[in-house]
Structure formats: C-alpha cells, structure tokens
Amino acid sequence: MRALTVIPGKSGSLSVEDMPEPDEALGDVLVDGLAVGVCGTDHELADGDYGWAPEGSDRLILGHESLGRVREAPKGSGFAAGDLIVGVVRMPDPEPCGACAHGEWDMCRNGEYTEHGIKSLHGFAAQQWRVRAEHAVKLDPALESVGMLMEPTTVVAKAWEQVDRIGDRGWFEPKSVLITGAGPIGLLAAMIGAARGLDVHVLDRVKGGPKPQLVEDLGGTYHTDPVDTVIDKIEPDVIIEGTGATPVIKAALANPKPYAITILTGISDPGDEETVDLGTINRAAVLGNAAIAGSVNANLRHYEAAAKALAAADLKWLERLVTRRVPLEKFADAFAPQDDDVKVVLTLS
C-alpha cells in the first residue's frame, strides 16, 4: 500500500513509501483513499516541527483532510460499499477525561488524545485506511470532487457554534462578521457566514489571484487595508481570526463594538512578539461585554454540521477552492507553494 509518510521530527523525510495494510484494530470500516487536502499542519510536519508516529512504527502516514470510498463495512454501521466517507481526525484518549467521555474530544482536558496524521495515529494519505464507524461521516455523493474540504469546514462549523453559544449569554442578533485570512478556513467561514445572511467581510494581504472574486461571489467584501482600519470602519459583531499573525490578533482584541465576539482559530508561533496595549483591550472587553475564545479541532457533531453546510453550498464555488490536484507520487509538487494556491489536493486512487 502506497502512502505519504514522514519520520516525525526529521526535516526532509517526506516520502511516498510502501506501508503495511491498515490494521483491523484501527476500525471496522475499510476505505479506499480518494484524496487528501494539504494544509499548513502538513507542511509543519514535513519540516520536522512536530509529529508522533504510532507505536511500533518509525514513520507517520500524513493526511487529516480525508476523502475515501467505503470498500467494506459491517451491517448496521450506517455505511455500505461505495459510500463517500470522511474520517474524524481527533480520537478520545484511552482513559477519557470528562470531555472525551461526553463526546467532546475536541475539548480534551488531559492532552492524551490521538490524531490521524498528526499524533500517534496514521493519517489518510494512503491508498487504503480504516476508521471506526462511530468516528466517520457519510458525504452526499455530489461532493466527490470537493469532499476533502470537509475537515477544514468542521473547524469553522465549530467556530460558528462557539459564536452562537457565547452569544446566547444575552440577546444576540449579529449583522456583520470579519474573517481574517482568506485561506480555505477563512473562505469556508465566509461561506457559512453568508449562508447565515450576515454582512461578510474577509481580510487578507493578497490582492490578486482567485481569493477576492471568491469572496465577492459570496456577496462579501474583500479587504487588503490594515486590519485596524477595517475594524474601525465596519465595527464587526463577530471576528473569526484565522491567520495567527500577532498584529492581526492585537487589532481583533481591541474591536470597539459592544458585545463583540472574537474566535481565535489561527495558531501563532511561540515568541512572535507584538507590543499590546492591554488597557485598550481590557477597556473594550469590559465596557462592551466582549468575549474572546480559542477554538481548535472538531468533534462528530461539527463533522455532521459541516457535511450539511457543504451539501447546501454552491458546488461550483467549492470546486474553485481546489486550485491544484496532484497525484500522490508527485507529492513534492503539492508541497511547493504557488502564488495562486487556495487548497492543494493529493489524489490517491
């Protein structure tokens, strides 16, 4: 079985290797891999920044933005041969904390979770993989060309859920959202914001390529001005921050809109310093009853919400997010960034 692998912690070890067939212990559903999305996490794993191989293996199979077709599934599992399927990335810890025990493994308290393609579990960038039926979601057959967008959609489905839960502290009827970063996460967050009927604004430093038109086709407004200028102008009710860039985060936290909600989804580099006026941030947060929350990963509920969001979206618009499709054996091309990239996909079949 061919699969894209790394030796965790070793830069330059990215390669396609012959790997053993997936162990039945990994799940009762056998899947033929169709495609995986390539994201920033995969680049960091390839650079040796982090990663953990499964016990007994020197290599980790990458790929957490999965798409496959069921080959075999047990009766009563909810899956049948031929179904399009996506695997949940994060698995609860063996001795689950309270959150994991209640199905909220994205909120794991003790850090003993595992993650496909990242931490102690092989990923989905393989010709075949296994998953437990209770940790997978079936996709609408019409989404075969874009189903690998499911995992990043779960991230923003969770972010929007957090917006709703925080907003329910009191009367909440948001009109506008600012999304910082026009990568796949940002564009999918904008897609959901537009579906909610909000005035959608997306900020990114890129002025050309497909991103501005993708936002405009959602009915949104694309910005490249400094983030504090944009925030002062539109005073968004909601900010979904997806860059992890400290100057952007600084401006987002100082949003003057009363009852503003900021969800942080971008991960910053440690030691990336920025001078911050905590007095201004505190004043805006306290006097405005503002809320700031971090959000990472997703659980089964968010996968189901993402599947519905993708099924309801404009398929042609979604297909434009996938700017390159690269065969598995030419993986190096997929990891070489190009100026107009939005989402790069590795095809496996």
QUIDA-V759555 format. One record per residue. PHI is phi in radians with two decimals (* if undefined). D_LAST is the distance of its C-alpha to the last C-alpha in whole Angstrom. Layout:
PHI,D_LAST ; PHI,D_LAST
//
This chain:
*,11 ; -1.51,10 ; -2.69,11 ; -1.53,13 ; -2.34,17 ; -2.38,20 ; -1.63,24 ; -0.95,25 ; 1.48,28 ; -2.03,28 ; -1.12,27 ; 1.46,25 ; -1.65,23 ; -1.09,20 ; -2.84,17 ; -1.55,14 ; -2.25,15 ; -1.40,15 ; -2.08,16 ; -1.08,17 ; -1.03,15 ; -1.08,16 ; -1.18,20 ; -1.03,21 ; -1.14,23 ; -1.33,21 ; 2.92,21 ; -1.59,21 ; -1.96,18 ; -1.67,15 ; -2.22,11 ; -1.53,8 ; -1.20,6 ; -1.83,5 ; -2.87,7 ; -2.40,11 ; -1.43,14 ; -1.87,16 ; -2.27,20 ; -1.04,23 ; -1.05,23 ; -1.11,20 ; -1.11,22 ; -1.15,25 ; -1.12,23 ; -1.14,22 ; -1.38,26 ; 1.42,27 ; -1.22,29 ; -2.93,28 ; 2.15,26 ; -2.43,26 ; -1.37,24 ; -1.09,24 ; -1.01,27 ; 1.55,27 ; -2.21,24 ; -1.43,25 ; -1.98,21 ; -1.99,20 ; -1.31,16 ; -1.40,16 ; 1.76,14 ; -2.13,17 ; -1.68,15 ; -1.60,13 ; -2.77,11 ; -2.58,9 ; -2.16,10 ; -1.12,13 ; -1.68,13 ; -2.45,17 ; -2.61,19 ; -1.23,23 ; -1.05,26 ; 1.45,27 ; -1.41,24 ; 1.60,24 ; -2.15,20 ; -2.46,19 ; -0.93,16 ; 1.74,14 ; -1.15,15 ; -1.33,14 ; -2.49,14 ; -2.24,15 ; -1.64,17 ; -1.20,20 ; -1.37,21 ; -1.61,24 ; -1.95,26 ; -1.14,29 ; -1.18,32 ; -1.01,33 ; -1.95,36 ; -1.10,35 ; -1.19,38 ; -1.03,39 ; -1.14,37 ; -1.08,34 ; -1.12,36 ; -1.77,36 ; 1.40,32 ; -1.82,33 ; -1.20,31 ; -1.20,30 ; -1.86,34 ; -0.84,34 ; -1.62,37 ; -1.86,37 ; 1.30,34 ; -1.61,33 ; -1.13,30 ; -2.13,26 ; -2.44,23 ; -1.04,19 ; 1.36,18 ; -2.35,22 ; -2.31,25 ; 1.19,25 ; -2.36,21 ; -1.07,18 ; -1.59,16 ; -1.88,12 ; -1.47,10 ; -2.52,9 ; -1.16,7 ; -2.47,9 ; -2.64,12 ; -2.12,16 ; -2.64,18 ; -1.33,21 ; -1.00,22 ; -1.36,25 ; -2.11,23 ; -2.58,20 ; -2.34,20 ; -1.50,19 ; -1.85,18 ; -1.00,19 ; -0.97,17 ; -1.17,18 ; -1.65,16 ; -1.01,13 ; -1.37,13 ; -2.31,15 ; -1.07,14 ; -1.22,14 ; -1.38,17 ; -1.01,18 ; -1.07,19 ; -1.08,22 ; -1.19,23 ; -1.12,24 ; -1.06,26 ; -1.43,28 ; -1.07,29 ; -1.16,30 ; -1.02,32 ; -1.18,34 ; -1.08,34 ; -1.11,36 ; -0.99,38 ; -1.13,39 ; -1.16,40 ; -1.23,42 ; -1.06,44 ; -1.25,45 ; -1.04,48 ; -2.79,50 ; -0.95,50 ; -2.55,47 ; -2.47,46 ; -1.15,44 ; -1.95,44 ; -2.40,42 ; -2.38,39 ; -1.94,38 ; -1.96,35 ; -1.73,35 ; 1.82,32 ; -1.93,29 ; -1.37,26 ; -0.98,23 ; -1.06,26 ; -1.11,29 ; -1.18,27 ; -1.23,26 ; -1.11,29 ; -1.15,31 ; -1.02,29 ; -1.21,30 ; -1.06,34 ; -1.14,34 ; -1.13,33 ; -1.46,36 ; 1.45,38 ; -1.50,39 ; -1.37,40 ; -1.71,37 ; -2.20,38 ; -2.19,35 ; -2.02,36 ; -2.69,34 ; -1.45,35 ; -1.34,33 ; -1.75,35 ; -1.93,33 ; 1.32,29 ; -1.42,28 ; -1.08,29 ; -0.99,32 ; -1.21,31 ; -1.05,29 ; -1.18,32 ; -1.07,34 ; -1.26,32 ; -1.49,32 ; 1.52,36 ; -1.65,36 ; -2.04,38 ; -1.76,36 ; -2.13,39 ; -2.21,39 ; -1.20,42 ; -0.96,43 ; -1.08,42 ; -1.18,46 ; -1.12,47 ; -1.16,44 ; -1.12,45 ; -1.07,49 ; -1.32,48 ; -1.78,46 ; 0.74,47 ; -1.19,44 ; -1.25,44 ; -2.31,41 ; -2.14,39 ; -1.96,35 ; -1.66,35 ; -2.14,31 ; -1.64,32 ; 1.29,34 ; -1.38,36 ; -1.09,40 ; -1.11,42 ; -1.22,40 ; -1.08,40 ; -0.97,44 ; -1.18,44 ; -1.09,42 ; -1.23,45 ; -1.66,48 ; -0.94,47 ; -1.43,50 ; -1.17,49 ; -1.02,51 ; 1.08,49 ; -1.17,46 ; -2.12,42 ; -2.04,40 ; -1.92,37 ; -1.65,36 ; -2.05,32 ; -1.42,32 ; -1.82,32 ; -1.50,35 ; -1.36,35 ; -1.00,38 ; 1.46,41 ; -1.40,40 ; -1.53,44 ; -2.61,45 ; -1.22,49 ; -2.15,49 ; -1.54,52 ; -1.12,52 ; -1.09,55 ; -1.13,53 ; -1.13,50 ; -1.10,52 ; -1.08,55 ; -1.11,52 ; -1.23,50 ; -1.25,54 ; -1.22,56 ; -1.80,52 ; 0.88,51 ; -1.32,48 ; -2.39,45 ; -2.26,42 ; -2.43,39 ; -1.61,36 ; -2.55,33 ; -2.49,30 ; 1.12,27 ; -2.83,27 ; -1.95,27 ; -1.04,26 ; -1.03,29 ; -1.27,27 ; -1.14,24 ; -1.15,25 ; -1.14,27 ; -1.15,24 ; -1.06,22 ; -1.19,26 ; -1.11,26 ; -1.19,23 ; -1.12,23 ; -1.51,27 ; -1.43,26 ; -1.31,25 ; -1.05,22 ; -1.11,23 ; -1.13,24 ; -1.06,21 ; -1.12,19 ; -1.27,21 ; -1.21,21 ; -1.50,17 ; -1.59,19 ; -2.58,16 ; -2.13,12 ; -2.14,11 ; -1.08,8 ; -0.89,8 ; -1.20,11 ; -1.86,13 ; -0.95,14 ; -1.05,17 ; -1.12,17 ; -1.18,16 ; -1.65,19 ; -1.78,21 ; -1.08,23 ; -2.13,24 ; -0.98,27 ; -1.69,25 ; -1.10,22 ; -2.00,22 ; -2.18,19 ; -1.77,16 ; -2.17,12 ; -1.68,10 ; -1.60,6 ; -1.94,4 ; -1.46,0
//
